[in-house]
Amino acid sequence: SVELVGPGKNLRLAPCPVTSPECRAQFGDSQCRVDLRGRSVRTTVVELSEYWLVLESSVLDDRFSHGQVRWLTGLNAGLRGVILSVSSNRIRLRERPRLKVAAGDQLMVYEGCDKRLQTCAERFGNVVNFRGEPHLPGSDLLAGQ
């Protein structure tokens, strides 16, 4: 099957970006502009328990929450995952890795961002590139509740 799309397709686009209190940019992209160099750690898996990965490196802290992992070796090599939280040398992933993880598998762990204005200002000094509207009133205020 084929779909023909003409100039009218532009009428389906939103006339302005949707507003949100959180930043809509992806961490480190061309809108965010935070330099990601030096914001990653190469480490090795010691063990896996449910959603937690126990890692060899203990230099991980809250900066890596909301970050990513990229598998370098093992059955998951090339795949990525999202980090929910960090506790010492353990990270909790949003989803279990697709394939079996073995002790000794290597991965890169990348810092993340919680997309809040306060984080953007204090940690990255990047408020000028913040893509959110944290000071807009919520719908409850507009509805008079």
DSSP file with accessible surface (Angstrom, degrees, kcal/mol):
  #  RESIDUE AA STRUCTURE BP1 BP2  ACC     N-H-->O    O-->H-N    N-H-->O    O-->H-N    TCO  KAPPA ALPHA  PHI   PSI    X-CA   Y-CA   Z-CA
    1    1 A S              0   0  175      0, 0.0     2,-0.4     0, 0.0     0, 0.0   0.000 360.0 360.0 360.0 157.2    0.0    0.0    0.0
    2    2 A V        -     0   0  132      2,-0.0     2,-0.5     0, 0.0     0, 0.0  -0.981 360.0-154.1-134.4 141.9    1.0    3.6   -0.6
    3    3 A E        -     0   0  147     -2,-0.4     2,-0.5     2,-0.0     0, 0.0  -0.977  11.4-148.4-117.4 124.7    0.0    6.8    1.2
    4    4 A L        -     0   0  164     -2,-0.5     2,-0.5     0, 0.0    -2,-0.0  -0.799  13.9-166.5 -91.0 129.9    0.3   10.1   -0.7
    5    5 A V        -     0   0   77     -2,-0.5    -2,-0.0     3,-0.0     0, 0.0  -0.973   7.7-177.8-121.6 125.1    1.1   13.0    1.4
    6    6 A G    >   -     0   0   41     -2,-0.5     3,-2.0     1,-0.0     4,-0.2  -0.358  50.2 -74.4-107.8-168.9    0.7   16.6    0.2
    7    7 A P  G >  S+     0   0  119      0, 0.0     3,-1.5     0, 0.0     4,-0.2   0.748 118.9  76.6 -63.0 -19.0    1.3   20.1    1.5
    8    8 A G  G >  S+     0   0   42      1,-0.3     3,-1.8     2,-0.2     4,-0.4   0.675  71.5  84.0 -66.5 -13.2   -1.8   19.7    3.7
    9    9 A K  G X  S+     0   0  101     -3,-2.0     3,-1.5     1,-0.3     4,-0.3   0.823  79.6  65.6 -60.1 -28.3    0.2   17.4    6.1
   10   10 A N  G X  S+     0   0   92     -3,-1.5     3,-1.0     1,-0.3    -1,-0.3   0.750  87.7  68.0 -67.4 -20.4    1.5   20.6    7.8
   11   11 A L  G <  S+     0   0  159     -3,-1.8    -1,-0.3     1,-0.2    -2,-0.2   0.713  93.2  59.6 -71.4 -18.3   -2.0   21.4    9.0
   12   12 A R  G <  S+     0   0  176     -3,-1.5    -1,-0.2    -4,-0.4    -2,-0.2   0.597  86.3  97.9 -83.9 -11.2   -1.8   18.3   11.3
   13   13 A L  S <  S-     0   0  117     -3,-1.0    -3,-0.0    -4,-0.3     0, 0.0  -0.489  86.9-103.5 -78.2 147.7    1.3   19.7   13.1
   14   14 A A        -     0   0   71     -2,-0.2    -1,-0.1     1,-0.1    -2,-0.1  -0.483  24.0-135.9 -66.8 136.5    0.8   21.5   16.4
   15   15 A P  S    S+     0   0  137      0, 0.0    -1,-0.1     0, 0.0    -2,-0.0   0.760  86.4  13.5 -69.2 -23.2    1.1   25.3   15.9
   16   16 A C  S    S-     0   0   86      3,-0.0     3,-0.1     0, 0.0    -2,-0.0  -0.981  96.0 -85.2-146.5 157.2    3.3   25.7   19.0
   17   17 A P        -     0   0   97      0, 0.0     2,-0.1     0, 0.0     0, 0.0  -0.285  49.4-104.0 -62.4 148.2    5.2   23.3   21.2
   18   18 A V        -     0   0  112      1,-0.1     2,-0.2    -4,-0.0    -4,-0.0  -0.474  39.1-124.2 -68.7 141.9    3.3   21.6   24.0
   19   19 A T        +     0   0   83     -2,-0.1   113,-0.1    -3,-0.1    -1,-0.1  -0.610  36.6 162.6 -90.4 152.3    4.1   23.2   27.4
   20   20 A S        -     0   0   29     -2,-0.2   113,-3.6     2,-0.1     4,-0.1  -0.964  45.6-124.6-160.3 151.8    5.4   21.2   30.4
   21   21 A P  S    S+     0   0   70      0, 0.0    96,-0.3     0, 0.0     2,-0.2   0.806  95.3  70.5 -71.1 -24.9    7.2   22.0   33.6
   22   22 A E  S    S-     0   0   98    111,-0.1   111,-0.3    94,-0.1    94,-0.2  -0.549  99.7 -92.5 -89.3 158.7   10.0   19.6   32.7
   23   23 A C        -     0   0   18     92,-2.0   109,-0.2    -2,-0.2    -1,-0.1  -0.431  26.3-158.3 -68.7 136.5   12.5   20.2   30.0
   24   24 A R        +     0   0   85    107,-1.8    -1,-0.1    -2,-0.1   108,-0.1   0.534  62.1  99.3 -93.8  -8.2   11.5   18.7   26.6
   25   25 A A  S    S-     0   0    3    104,-0.1     2,-0.4     6,-0.1   106,-0.1  -0.426  79.4-114.4 -75.5 153.7   15.1   18.5   25.3
   26   26 A Q    >   -     0   0  126     -2,-0.1     3,-2.6     1,-0.1     6,-0.4  -0.748  46.0 -91.3 -85.1 138.3   17.0   15.3   25.3
   27   27 A F  T 3  S+     0   0   45     -2,-0.4    -1,-0.1     1,-0.3     9,-0.0  -0.249 109.8   3.4 -55.3 118.4   20.0   15.4   27.6
   28   28 A G  T 3  S+     0   0   25      1,-0.2    -1,-0.3     7,-0.0     8,-0.2   0.434  99.3 129.6  88.0   0.4   23.0   16.5   25.6
   29   29 A D  S <> S-     0   0   51     -3,-2.6     4,-3.1     1,-0.1    -1,-0.2  -0.094  79.1 -84.9 -80.2-174.0   21.2   17.1   22.3
   30   30 A S  T  4 S+     0   0   98      1,-0.2    -1,-0.1     2,-0.2    -5,-0.0   0.734 129.9  46.1 -68.4 -20.4   21.3   20.2   20.1
   31   31 A Q  T  4 S+     0   0   90     -5,-0.2    -1,-0.2     1,-0.1    -6,-0.1   0.857 118.1  40.8 -85.9 -37.7   18.6   22.0   22.1
   32   32 A C  T  4 S-     0   0   11     -6,-0.4    -2,-0.2     2,-0.1    97,-0.1   0.932  81.9-169.6 -74.0 -49.2   20.1   21.1   25.5
   33   33 A R     <  +     0   0  167     -4,-3.1     2,-0.4     1,-0.2    -3,-0.1   0.600  26.2 149.6  67.6  15.8   23.7   21.7   24.5
   34   34 A V        -     0   0   14     -5,-0.2     2,-0.5    95,-0.1    -1,-0.2  -0.662  52.4-120.3 -75.7 130.9   25.3   20.2   27.7
   35   35 A D        -     0   0   83     -2,-0.4    -6,-0.1     1,-0.1    -1,-0.1  -0.626  23.3-165.1 -74.4 119.9   28.7   18.7   26.7
   36   36 A L    >   +     0   0   77     -2,-0.5     3,-1.9    -8,-0.2    75,-0.2   0.520  48.2 119.5 -87.8  -4.6   28.5   15.0   27.5
   37   37 A R  T 3  S+     0   0  200      1,-0.3    -2,-0.1     2,-0.1     0, 0.0  -0.383  82.9  15.3 -61.9 134.9   32.3   14.4   27.3
   38   38 A G  T 3  S+     0   0   75     -2,-0.1    -1,-0.3     1,-0.1    -2,-0.1   0.569  98.0 106.0  79.0   8.4   33.6   13.2   30.6
   39   39 A R    <   +     0   0   63     -3,-1.9    72,-2.6    72,-0.1     2,-0.3  -0.145  65.4  73.5-111.1  36.3   30.1   12.3   31.9
   40   40 A S  E     -A  110   0A  44     70,-0.2     2,-0.4     2,-0.0    70,-0.2  -0.968  59.0-152.1-145.4 159.4   30.4    8.5   31.5
   41   41 A V  E     -A  109   0A  31     68,-2.2    68,-2.9    -2,-0.3     2,-0.5  -1.000  12.0-141.7-134.7 133.0   32.1    5.6   33.3
   42   42 A R  E     +A  108   0A 150     -2,-0.4     2,-0.3    66,-0.2    66,-0.2  -0.836  39.1 156.4 -92.8 130.1   33.3    2.3   31.8
   43   43 A T  E     -A  107   0A   4     64,-2.6    64,-2.4    -2,-0.5     2,-0.4  -0.882  35.7-117.5-147.4 177.1   32.7   -0.5   34.2
   44   44 A T  E     -A  106   0A  22     -2,-0.3    12,-2.8    62,-0.2     2,-0.3  -0.943  27.4-114.3-126.6 143.5   32.1   -4.3   34.6
   45   45 A V  E     +D   55   0B   3     60,-2.8    59,-2.7    -2,-0.4    10,-0.2  -0.576  25.1 179.7 -76.6 131.9   29.2   -6.3   35.9
   46   46 A V  E     -     0   0B  70      8,-3.4     2,-0.3     1,-0.4     9,-0.2   0.804  68.9 -23.3 -95.2 -44.6   29.8   -8.3   39.0
   47   47 A E  E     -D   54   0B 110      7,-1.5     7,-3.1    55,-0.1    -1,-0.4  -0.987  53.5-134.3-160.6 164.5   26.3   -9.8   39.3
   48   48 A L  E     +D   53   0B  45     -2,-0.3     2,-0.4     5,-0.2     5,-0.2  -0.990  17.4 179.2-126.1 130.1   22.7   -9.2   38.3
   49   49 A S  E >   -D   52   0B  48      3,-2.7     3,-2.8    -2,-0.4     2,-0.1  -0.944  62.4 -59.8-134.1 113.7   19.7   -9.5   40.6
   50   50 A E  T 3  S-     0   0  116     -2,-0.4    -1,-0.0     1,-0.3     0, 0.0  -0.308 122.3 -15.3  50.6-111.8   16.2   -8.9   39.1
   51   51 A Y  T 3  S+     0   0   75     -2,-0.1    42,-2.5    45,-0.1     2,-0.4   0.463 119.0  94.7 -97.4  -3.3   16.5   -5.2   37.9
   52   52 A W  E <   -DE  49  92B  50     -3,-2.8    -3,-2.7    40,-0.2     2,-0.5  -0.769  56.4-159.0 -93.6 135.0   19.7   -4.3   39.8
   53   53 A L  E     -DE  48  91B   0     38,-2.9    38,-2.1    -2,-0.4     2,-0.6  -0.952   9.1-149.5-107.2 126.5   23.1   -4.6   38.3
   54   54 A V  E     -DE  47  90B  18     -7,-3.1    -8,-3.4    -2,-0.5    -7,-1.5  -0.876  24.0-162.2 -95.0 124.2   26.0   -4.8   40.8
   55   55 A L  E     -D   45   0B   0     34,-3.4   -10,-0.2    -2,-0.6    34,-0.0  -0.727  30.1-128.3-112.3 159.1   29.0   -3.1   39.2
   56   56 A E  S    S+     0   0  134    -12,-2.8     2,-0.3    -2,-0.3   -11,-0.1   0.853  90.3  77.7 -68.7 -35.9   32.8   -3.2   39.8
   57   57 A S        -     0   0   22    -13,-0.3     3,-0.2     1,-0.1    -2,-0.2  -0.556  53.4-174.1 -82.1 136.1   33.0    0.6   39.9
   58   58 A S        +     0   0   88     -2,-0.3    -1,-0.1     1,-0.1    32,-0.1   0.155  64.3  94.6-111.9  18.2   31.9    2.5   43.0
   59   59 A V        +     0   0   86     30,-0.1     2,-0.2     2,-0.0    -1,-0.1   0.382  58.3 113.4 -88.5   5.8   32.2    6.0   41.6
   60   60 A L        +     0   0    8     28,-0.3     2,-0.2    -3,-0.2    28,-0.2  -0.542  37.4 157.0 -81.1 141.5   28.5    6.1   40.6
   61   61 A D    >   -     0   0   68     -2,-0.2     3,-2.1    26,-0.1     4,-0.3  -0.750  60.5 -60.0-144.0-166.1   26.3    8.5   42.4
   62   62 A D  G >  S+     0   0  122      1,-0.3     3,-1.4    -2,-0.2    50,-0.1   0.674 117.5  77.9 -61.1 -18.0   23.0   10.3   41.8
   63   63 A R  G 3  S+     0   0   94      1,-0.2    49,-2.7    48,-0.1    -1,-0.3   0.792  92.1  54.5 -60.1 -24.4   24.3   12.1   38.7
   64   64 A F  G X  S+     0   0    2     -3,-2.1     3,-1.7    47,-0.3    -1,-0.2   0.553  79.7 111.8 -91.0  -7.1   23.8    8.8   36.9
   65   65 A S  T <  S+     0   0   18     -3,-1.4    47,-0.3     1,-0.3    19,-0.2  -0.428  86.1  19.0 -62.6 142.0   20.1    8.5   37.8
   66   66 A H  T 3  S+     0   0  102     17,-1.2    47,-0.7     1,-0.2    -1,-0.3   0.624 107.6 116.9  68.5  14.0   17.9    8.9   34.7
   67   67 A G    <   -     0   0    3     -3,-1.7    16,-2.5    45,-0.3     2,-0.3  -0.019  60.6-108.7 -91.9-158.1   21.0    8.1   32.6
   68   68 A Q  E     -CB  82 110A  78     42,-1.0    42,-3.3    14,-0.2     2,-0.4  -0.919  10.1-145.8-134.7 157.9   21.7    5.2   30.2
   69   69 A V  E     -CB  81 109A   0     12,-2.3    12,-2.0    -2,-0.3     2,-0.4  -0.942   9.7-163.4-118.4 145.9   23.8    2.1   30.0
   70   70 A R  E     -CB  80 108A  75     38,-2.2    38,-2.6    -2,-0.4     2,-0.3  -0.987  20.4-131.2-128.6 121.5   25.3    0.8   26.7
   71   71 A W  E     + B   0 107A   6      8,-2.5     7,-3.2    -2,-0.4    36,-0.3  -0.567  24.2 179.3 -74.8 129.3   26.5   -2.7   26.7
   72   72 A L        +     0   0   41     34,-2.6     2,-0.3    -2,-0.3    35,-0.2   0.746  65.6  15.6 -99.4 -34.0   30.0   -3.1   25.2
   73   73 A T  S    S+     0   0   52     33,-1.6     3,-0.4     4,-0.1    -1,-0.2  -0.847  94.5  45.5-134.3 173.1   30.5   -6.9   25.5
   74   74 A G  S >  S-     0   0   40     -2,-0.3     3,-1.5     1,-0.2    27,-0.1  -0.295 105.6 -43.8  87.1-173.0   28.5  -10.0   26.1
   75   75 A L  T 3  S+     0   0  117     25,-0.5    -1,-0.2     1,-0.3    26,-0.1   0.756 137.0  52.7 -66.3 -24.3   25.2  -11.1   24.5
   76   76 A N  T >  S+     0   0    1     -3,-0.4     3,-2.7    24,-0.2    -5,-0.4   0.312  75.7 148.8 -94.1   8.4   23.7   -7.5   24.9
   77   77 A A  T <  S+     0   0   54     -3,-1.5    -5,-0.2     1,-0.3     3,-0.1  -0.150  70.3  17.3 -49.7 129.6   26.6   -5.7   23.2
   78   78 A G  T 3  S+     0   0   57     -7,-3.2    -1,-0.3     1,-0.3     2,-0.1   0.155 100.2 114.9  93.6 -17.5   25.3   -2.6   21.4
   79   79 A L    <   -     0   0   53     -3,-2.7    -8,-2.5    -8,-0.1    -1,-0.3  -0.446  51.8-147.0 -85.1 159.6   22.0   -2.5   23.3
   80   80 A R  E     -C   70   0A 139    -10,-0.2     2,-0.3    -2,-0.1   -10,-0.2  -0.856  11.7-171.3-123.4 161.0   21.1    0.3   25.6
   81   81 A G  E     -C   69   0A  19    -12,-2.0   -12,-2.3    -2,-0.3     2,-0.4  -0.957  23.5-115.5-146.5 163.0   19.0    0.6   28.8
   82   82 A V  E     -C   68   0A  40     -2,-0.3    12,-2.6   -14,-0.2     2,-0.5  -0.864  23.1-136.2-106.3 135.3   17.7    3.4   31.0
   83   83 A I  E     -F   93   0B   0    -16,-2.5   -17,-1.2    -2,-0.4    10,-0.2  -0.758  18.9-178.9 -91.5 127.9   18.8    3.8   34.6
   84   84 A L  E     -     0   0B  73      8,-3.4     2,-0.3    -2,-0.5     9,-0.2   0.853  66.7  -9.5 -89.5 -44.8   16.1    4.5   37.2
   85   85 A S  E     -F   92   0B  40      7,-1.1     7,-2.8   -20,-0.1     2,-0.4  -0.983  55.3-140.8-153.7 163.8   18.3    4.9   40.3
   86   86 A V  E     +F   91   0B  15     -2,-0.3     2,-0.3     5,-0.2     5,-0.2  -0.982  12.5 179.2-130.8 137.9   21.8    4.4   41.6
   87   87 A S  E >   -F   90   0B  59      3,-3.1     3,-2.2    -2,-0.4     2,-0.3  -0.861  63.2 -64.3-141.4 101.0   23.0    3.1   45.0
   88   88 A S  T 3  S-     0   0   78     -2,-0.3   -28,-0.3     1,-0.3    -1,-0.1  -0.366 122.2 -10.2  58.6-114.2   26.7    2.9   45.5
   89   89 A N  T 3  S+     0   0   48     -2,-0.3   -34,-3.4   -30,-0.1     2,-0.4   0.143 122.7  89.1-101.7  21.7   28.0    0.4   43.0
   90   90 A R  E <   -EF  54  87B  89     -3,-2.2    -3,-3.1   -36,-0.2     2,-0.4  -0.939  53.9-168.1-119.2 141.2   24.4   -0.8   42.0
   91   91 A I  E     -EF  53  86B   0    -38,-2.1   -38,-2.9    -2,-0.4     2,-0.6  -0.976  14.1-142.2-125.9 141.6   22.2    0.6   39.4
   92   92 A R  E     -EF  52  85B  83     -7,-2.8    -8,-3.4    -2,-0.4    -7,-1.1  -0.909  19.1-150.5-102.5 124.3   18.5   -0.2   38.9
   93   93 A L  E     - F   0  83B   3    -42,-2.5   -10,-0.2    -2,-0.6     3,-0.1  -0.629  18.1-131.2 -92.8 151.8   17.4   -0.5   35.3
   94   94 A R  S    S+     0   0  138    -12,-2.6     2,-0.3    -2,-0.2    -1,-0.1   0.891  95.7  17.6 -65.7 -40.2   13.9    0.3   34.0
   95   95 A E  S    S-     0   0  139    -13,-0.3    -1,-0.2   -44,-0.1   -13,-0.1  -0.973  89.9-103.3-131.9 148.8   13.8   -3.0   32.1
   96   96 A R        -     0   0  112     -2,-0.3   -45,-0.1     1,-0.1    -2,-0.0  -0.361  52.8 -91.8 -62.6 146.4   15.8   -6.2   32.4
   97   97 A P        -     0   0   21      0, 0.0    -1,-0.1     0, 0.0     4,-0.1  -0.304  35.4-121.3 -57.5 146.2   18.4   -6.6   29.7
   98   98 A R  S    S+     0   0  208     -3,-0.1     2,-0.2   -22,-0.1    -2,-0.1   0.886  91.3  34.3 -59.8 -42.8   17.0   -8.5   26.7
   99   99 A L  S    S-     0   0   90      1,-0.1   -23,-0.1     0, 0.0   -24,-0.0  -0.651 106.0 -68.4-113.6 170.8   19.6  -11.3   26.8
  100  100 A K        -     0   0  165     -2,-0.2   -25,-0.5   -25,-0.1     2,-0.4  -0.278  44.2-144.9 -62.3 136.5   21.4  -13.0   29.7
  101  101 A V        -     0   0   16     -4,-0.1     2,-0.3   -26,-0.1   -53,-0.2  -0.868  15.1-163.6-102.7 134.7   24.0  -10.9   31.5
  102  102 A A    >   -     0   0   48     -2,-0.4     3,-2.1   -55,-0.1   -57,-0.2  -0.873  31.8 -94.4-117.4 151.2   27.1  -12.6   32.8
  103  103 A A  T 3  S+     0   0   76     -2,-0.3   -57,-0.2     1,-0.3     3,-0.1  -0.400 114.4  36.9 -58.3 135.0   29.7  -11.5   35.3
  104  104 A G  T 3  S+     0   0   42    -59,-2.7    -1,-0.3     1,-0.4     2,-0.1   0.229  79.4 137.6 101.6 -13.9   32.5   -9.8   33.4
  105  105 A D    <   -     0   0   17     -3,-2.1   -60,-2.8   -60,-0.1    -1,-0.4  -0.446  46.6-139.1 -62.9 138.2   30.2   -8.1   30.8
  106  106 A Q  E     +A   44   0A  59    -62,-0.2   -34,-2.6    -2,-0.1   -33,-1.6  -0.757  26.4 169.9-104.0 148.7   31.4   -4.5   30.2
  107  107 A L  E     -AB  43  71A   0    -64,-2.4   -64,-2.6    -2,-0.3     2,-0.4  -0.979  32.2-121.9-150.5 159.0   29.2   -1.5   29.8
  108  108 A M  E     -AB  42  70A  29    -38,-2.6   -38,-2.2    -2,-0.3     2,-0.5  -0.893  23.3-155.2-100.5 135.1   29.3    2.3   29.6
  109  109 A V  E     -AB  41  69A   0    -68,-2.9   -68,-2.2    -2,-0.4     2,-0.4  -0.967  11.5-159.9-113.8 123.0   27.2    4.1   32.2
  110  110 A Y  E     -AB  40  68A  56    -42,-3.3   -42,-1.0    -2,-0.5   -70,-0.2  -0.840  20.3-110.4-108.2 141.5   26.2    7.7   31.2
  111  111 A E        -     0   0    9    -72,-2.6   -47,-0.3    -2,-0.4     2,-0.2  -0.187  37.0-155.8 -58.8 158.9   25.0   10.5   33.4
  112  112 A G        -     0   0    2    -49,-2.7     2,-0.4   -47,-0.3   -45,-0.3  -0.673   9.6-132.6-129.7-176.8   21.4   11.5   33.3
  113  113 A C        -     0   0   24    -47,-0.7   -86,-0.1    -2,-0.2   -50,-0.0  -0.998   8.2-148.8-141.7 136.8   19.2   14.5   33.9
  114  114 A D        -     0   0   50     -2,-0.4   -48,-0.1     2,-0.1    -1,-0.0   0.392  43.5-123.6 -87.4   3.5   15.8   14.6   35.8
  115  115 A K        +     0   0   60      1,-0.2   -92,-2.0   -93,-0.1     2,-0.3   0.711  62.7 139.5  66.7  24.2   14.7   17.5   33.5
  116  116 A R     >  -     0   0  116    -94,-0.2     4,-2.2     1,-0.1    -1,-0.2  -0.757  59.9-128.2 -98.1 148.7   14.0   19.9   36.4
  117  117 A L  H  > S+     0   0   44     -2,-0.3     4,-2.5   -96,-0.3     5,-0.2   0.903 109.2  55.8 -60.0 -41.5   14.9   23.6   36.2
  118  118 A Q  H  > S+     0   0   99      1,-0.2     4,-2.9     2,-0.2     5,-0.4   0.914 108.9  46.5 -60.1 -43.1   16.7   23.5   39.5
  119  119 A T  H  >>S+     0   0   13      1,-0.2     4,-2.3     2,-0.2     5,-1.1   0.930 110.9  52.7 -64.2 -43.8   19.0   20.7   38.2
  120  120 A C  H  <5S+     0   0   11     -4,-2.2     6,-2.4     3,-0.2     4,-0.5   0.902 116.4  39.9 -59.5 -40.4   19.6   22.5   35.0
  121  121 A A  H  X5S+     0   0   44     -4,-2.5     4,-0.7     4,-0.2    -2,-0.2   0.956 123.4  35.0 -75.0 -51.3   20.7   25.6   36.9
  122  122 A E  H  <5S+     0   0  145     -4,-2.9    -3,-0.2    -5,-0.2    -2,-0.2   0.892 127.7  30.3 -76.7 -42.0   22.7   24.1   39.8
  123  123 A R  T  <5S+     0   0   80     -4,-2.3    -3,-0.2    -5,-0.4    -1,-0.1   0.849 135.7  19.5 -89.4 -35.8   24.4   21.1   38.2
  124  124 A F  T  4<S-     0   0   31     -5,-1.1    -3,-0.2    -4,-0.5    -2,-0.1   0.567  82.3-136.3-112.9 -13.9   24.8   22.2   34.6
  125  125 A G     <  +     0   0   65     -4,-0.7    -4,-0.2    -5,-0.5     3,-0.2   0.908  66.6 126.6  56.5  43.4   24.6   26.0   34.6
  126  126 A N    >   +     0   0   17     -6,-2.4     3,-1.6     1,-0.1     4,-0.3  -0.030   9.1 128.4-126.1  28.7   22.4   25.6   31.5
  127  127 A V  G >   +     0   0   70      1,-0.3     3,-2.0    -7,-0.2    -1,-0.1   0.857  68.3  67.3 -58.4 -33.7   19.2   27.5   32.3
  128  128 A V  G 3  S+     0   0  122      1,-0.3    -1,-0.3    -3,-0.2    -2,-0.1   0.816 106.7  41.4 -59.1 -25.8   19.4   29.5   29.0
  129  129 A N  G <  S+     0   0   19     -3,-1.6    -1,-0.3   -97,-0.1     2,-0.2   0.307  82.5 129.8-103.9   8.8   18.8   26.2   27.1
  130  130 A F    <   -     0   0   24     -3,-2.0     2,-0.3    -4,-0.3    -3,-0.0  -0.459  43.3-160.1 -66.8 129.0   16.1   24.9   29.5
  131  131 A R        +     0   0   71     -2,-0.2  -107,-1.8  -106,-0.1     2,-0.3  -0.400  55.4  82.3-110.9  54.9   13.1   23.8   27.3
  132  132 A G        -     0   0   13     -2,-0.3  -109,-0.2  -109,-0.2  -110,-0.1  -0.917  68.4-130.5-146.7 173.0   10.3   23.8   29.9
  133  133 A E    >   +     0   0   56   -113,-3.6     3,-1.2    -2,-0.3  -111,-0.1  -0.671  31.6 164.0-128.9  76.1    7.9   26.1   31.6
  134  134 A P  T 3  S+     0   0   48      0, 0.0    -1,-0.1     0, 0.0  -112,-0.1   0.697  73.9  54.3 -71.2 -15.5    8.1   25.4   35.3
  135  135 A H  T 3  S+     0   0  158      2,-0.1     3,-0.1  -114,-0.0    -2,-0.0   0.409  77.3 112.4-102.8   4.0    6.4   28.6   36.4
  136  136 A L  S <  S-     0   0   97     -3,-1.2    -3,-0.0     1,-0.1     2,-0.0  -0.528  77.0-106.6 -71.6 142.1    3.2   28.3   34.3
  137  137 A P        -     0   0   66      0, 0.0    -1,-0.1     0, 0.0    -2,-0.1  -0.364  37.2-115.2 -67.6 148.8    0.1   27.8   36.5
  138  138 A G     >  -     0   0   37      1,-0.1     4,-1.8    -3,-0.1     3,-0.5  -0.226  27.8-100.1 -78.1 171.9   -1.4   24.3   36.5
  139  139 A S  H  > S+     0   0   99      1,-0.2     4,-2.1     2,-0.2     6,-0.2   0.812 120.3  62.3 -66.3 -27.4   -4.8   23.3   35.1
  140  140 A D  H  4>S+     0   0   93      2,-0.2     5,-2.5     1,-0.2     4,-0.4   0.906 105.3  46.7 -65.2 -37.4   -6.2   23.2   38.7
  141  141 A L  H >45S+     0   0  116     -3,-0.5     3,-1.1     1,-0.2    -2,-0.2   0.924 113.0  49.0 -68.5 -41.9   -5.5   27.0   39.0
  142  142 A L  H 3<5S+     0   0  133     -4,-1.8    -2,-0.2     1,-0.3    -1,-0.2   0.843 109.0  52.7 -68.0 -29.8   -7.0   27.7   35.6
  143  143 A A  T 3<5S-     0   0   68     -4,-2.1    -1,-0.3    -5,-0.2    -2,-0.2   0.524 115.3-116.8 -83.5  -6.1  -10.1   25.7   36.4
  144  144 A G  T < 5       0   0   70     -3,-1.1    -3,-0.2    -4,-0.4    -2,-0.1   0.776 360.0 360.0  79.9  26.1  -10.6   27.7   39.6
  145  145 A Q      <       0   0  186     -5,-2.5    -1,-0.2    -6,-0.2    -2,-0.1  -0.676 360.0 360.0 -97.0 360.0  -10.2   24.8   42.0
